[in-house]
Each structure stands twice: as structure tokens, then as C-alpha cells.
């Protein structure tokens, strides 16, 4: 495990996938999800992040019992919305360390 991987793990991220083209880290909670992607392709070499926020149609969603995951995230209950992700200093340090390990800086 690389130093950047350890830094991400300490922040609550898991390495979701890694192949010759990309590395994806995820941070999942009940009502929001963050995805950090490092595109390793030589013509790209970019980093981007997305954050999804669950927007419930009513306040009862938080206490309601669902029969399965599909029912829980069905659009009749609410929807996922993409929002800006604000990075804290620890996240930025981990991102910079990963870029350094990839030879980008």
C-alpha cells in the first residue's frame, strides 16, 4: 500500500478500483458519496472529483424502513444530486501525494 493510499484510508476513503487507465477512491455515507478519479492515460493524466448528495422528497425518508436498496434510492423517495466538493487540507495532501507517486509532479 502506497503512502497516498494510507492517507486516503485514514480519511475514510477506500480504493474502489485500479487498472492501467485509472484509480478511483470512494467515500460513501448514507446521504452523500465522493468519488476521486486519477486518469493515468498518457494523453490525459488528470484528476477529478464528484460528490453526490441524496435529496429526500420528505423528512420521513430518514426514519422510513425500505424493503430493499432499490426501493430506498428510487426516485419516488428522492434523488441523487451532484454538488461541488470542497477539499480539506488533508484531502489535498493525499491528492498531491498520489500525483507525486504517479510522477505527475
Residue pairs with C-beta under 8 A, 6 or more apart in sequence:
1 9
2 98
2 101
3 97
3 101
4 94
4 97
4 98
4 100
4 101
5 15
7 90
7 93
7 94
7 97
8 15
8 25
8 36
8 94
8 98
9 15
10 90
11 27
11 90
11 91
11 94
12 27
13 25
13 26
13 27
13 34
13 36
13 94
14 25
14 26
14 27
15 23
15 24
15 25
16 24
16 25
16 26
16 35
17 23
17 24
18 24
20 40
21 39
21 40
21 41
22 37
22 38
22 39
22 40
22 41
23 37
23 38
23 40
23 98
24 35
24 36
24 37
24 38
25 35
25 36
26 33
26 34
26 35
26 36
27 33
27 34
27 35
27 36
30 54
31 53
31 54
32 51
32 52
32 53
32 54
33 51
33 52
33 80
34 49
34 50
34 51
34 52
34 85
35 49
35 50
35 51
35 52
36 47
36 48
36 49
36 95
37 47
37 48
37 49
37 50
38 46
38 47
38 98
38 99
38 102
39 45
39 46
39 47
39 48
40 102
45 102
45 104
47 95
47 98
47 99
49 85
49 87
50 82
50 85
51 82
51 83
51 84
51 85
52 80
52 81
52 82
52 83
53 80
53 81
53 82
53 83
54 73
54 78
54 79
54 80
54 81
55 78
55 79
55 80
55 81
56 62
56 77
56 78
57 76
57 77
57 78
61 77
61 78
64 77
66 72
66 77
71 77
73 80
87 95
96 105
99 105
